[in-house]
Amino acid sequence: MSTTAHKTALVTGGSRGLGRNMAISLAKKGIDVLLTYKQHQAEADKVVAEIEAFGQKAKAFPLNTADVTTFDAFMEQVTTFLKEQKGSENFDFLINNAGTALYAPFMETTEEQFDEALNIHYKGVFFLTQKALPYINEGGRIINISSGLARFAIPGSSAYGSMKGAIEVLTRYLAKELGPKGIGANVVAPGAIETDFGDGHVRDNKDVNQQIASITALGRVGLPADIGGVVSFLCTEDARWINGQRIEVSGGMNL
């Protein structure tokens, strides 16, 4: 049975928050990691250093996942690096994590807000996956990041939650269409997590934090470390028969 040794993952939005924890969790499994960042190169470089401290190879690349016109050049950068470093331009795992928050009531959501969120949370995921697919090895996995907000409704998240719902449907199609290539696709749907996502909305607002804890079966808000291990598990042989599934990692929110 194959192991994760010498395998490589590409994590978008890997410099901070959940993406950072995913990248480090993958490294702990013996997986090399390529990660992207939009603005925070210094933070991305710190993650690279942490991964290398585990004995794995890592590299950070700039990428705006909302701008599909940059994807060809980005994939050329990635595949050139892989060819030089590993002798093959292919990799094994694509984790579509990059994202931003959008908190706005339905009646107040502007078209500009909607389009920006759509480009990041759906269009960017769709076409980056399409561009990356020729380089994903047989037996590889695609992991898309959704949200508990695709299952339950909290006022102010109509655009964001519905776009994550679209990602969940897309993932089932990917699992179906890519099955003949031996590539699996799954969704990880975090609940509310204490990060700087949405300007630290969940982490720093005591009332919001307590309210979420009160509707969570395990009685607290999630932490980044609650998510990264699930993503890295899905990239192991132990998870090889999980395909086309939505795994919510929320501690039991709104049960």
Long-range contacts (C-beta under 8 A, 24 or more apart in sequence): 1-237, 2-139, 2-237, 3-30, 3-237, 4-29, 4-30, 4-31, 4-235, 4-236, 4-237, 5-30, 6-32, 6-86, 7-31, 7-32, 7-91, 7-92, 7-93, 7-235, 8-32, 8-33, 8-34, 8-57, 8-82, 8-86, 8-91, 8-92, 8-93, 9-33, 9-34, 9-91, 9-92, 9-93, 9-94, 9-95, 9-235, 10-34, 10-35, 10-36, 10-78, 10-91, 10-93, 10-94, 10-95, 10-132, 11-35, 11-36, 11-95, 11-97, 12-36, 12-63, 12-65, 12-95, 12-96, 12-97, 12-98, 12-128, 13-37, 13-38, 13-65, 13-97, 13-98, 13-99, 14-44, 14-47, 14-60, 14-97, 15-40, 15-41, 15-43, 15-44, 15-47, 15-60, 16-40, 16-43, 16-195, 16-196, 17-193, 17-195, 17-196, 17-197, 17-224, 18-97, 18-145, 18-190, 18-193, 18-195, 18-197, 18-224, 18-227, 18-228, 19-95, 19-97, 19-98, 20-47, 20-224, 21-224, 21-225, 21-227, 21-228, 22-95, 22-97, 22-227, 22-228, 22-231, 22-232, 23-47, 23-51, 23-58, 23-228, 24-50, 24-51, 24-54, 24-228, 25-228, 25-229, 25-231, 25-232, 26-93, 26-228, 26-231, 26-232, 26-235, 27-51, 27-54, 27-56, 27-58, 28-54, 28-232, 29-232, 29-235, 29-236, 30-56, 31-56, 31-92, 31-93, 31-232, 31-235, 32-56, 32-57, 32-58, 32-86, 33-57, 33-58, 34-58, 34-59, 34-60, 34-61, 34-78, 34-81, 34-82, 34-91, 35-59, 35-60, 35-61, 36-60, 36-61, 36-62, 36-63, 36-65, 36-74, 36-98, 37-61, 37-62, 37-63, 38-62, 38-63, 38-64, 38-65, 38-98, 57-85, 57-86, 59-85, 63-98, 65-98, 65-120, 65-124, 65-125, 65-128, 66-116, 66-119, 66-120, 66-123, 66-124, 67-119, 67-124, 68-119, 68-123, 68-124, 68-127, 68-128, 71-127, 71-128, 71-131, 72-131, 74-131, 75-131, 75-132, 75-135, 78-135, 79-135, 82-135, 89-135, 90-135, 90-136, 90-137, 91-135, 91-136, 91-137, 91-140, 92-136, 92-137, 92-139, 92-140, 92-141, 92-235, 93-136, 93-140, 93-141, 93-142, 93-143, 93-235, 94-128, 94-129, 94-132, 94-136, 94-140, 94-141, 94-142, 94-143, 95-143, 95-145, 95-231, 96-125, 96-128, 96-129, 96-142, 96-143, 96-144, 96-145, 96-167, 97-145, 98-124, 99-145, 99-197, 100-197, 100-198, 101-160, 101-197, 101-198, 101-199, 101-201, 102-157, 102-159, 102-160, 103-156, 103-157, 103-160, 103-198, 103-201, 104-156, 104-159, 105-155, 105-156, 105-158, 106-158, 106-159, 109-158, 109-159, 113-159, 114-159, 117-159, 117-160, 117-163, 118-159, 118-163, 121-160, 121-163, 121-164, 121-167, 122-163, 122-166, 122-167, 122-170, 125-167, 125-170, 126-170, 129-174, 133-178, 133-183, 136-183, 138-181, 138-182, 138-183, 139-182, 139-183, 139-240, 140-182, 140-183, 140-184, 141-183, 141-184, 141-185, 141-186, 141-234, 141-235, 141-239, 142-171, 142-174, 142-178, 142-183, 142-184, 142-185, 142-186, 143-185, 143-186, 143-187, 143-188, 143-231, 143-234, 143-235, 144-168, 144-170, 144-171, 144-185, 144-186, 144-187, 144-188, 145-187, 145-188, 145-189, 145-190, 146-187, 146-188, 146-189, 146-246, 147-189, 147-190, 147-191, 148-189, 148-190, 148-191, 148-192, 148-248, 148-250, 148-253, 148-254, 150-189, 151-189, 151-248, 151-254, 152-253, 152-254, 164-189, 168-246, 171-244, 171-246, 172-244, 175-243, 175-244, 176-244, 179-243, 184-240, 184-242, 184-243, 184-244, 185-243, 185-244, 186-234, 186-242, 186-243, 186-244, 186-245, 186-246, 186-247, 187-245, 187-246, 187-247, 188-227, 188-230, 188-231, 188-234, 188-247, 188-249, 189-246, 189-247, 189-248, 189-249, 189-250, 190-222, 190-226, 190-227, 190-248, 190-249, 190-250, 191-216, 191-222, 191-248, 191-249, 191-250, 191-251, 191-253, 192-216, 192-221, 192-222, 192-250, 192-253, 193-221, 193-222, 193-223, 193-224, 193-226, 193-227, 194-221, 194-222, 194-223, 194-224, 195-224, 212-253, 215-253, 215-254, 216-250, 216-251, 216-252, 216-253, 217-251, 217-252, 217-253, 217-255, 218-251, 218-252, 219-251, 220-251, 222-249, 222-250, 222-251, 226-251
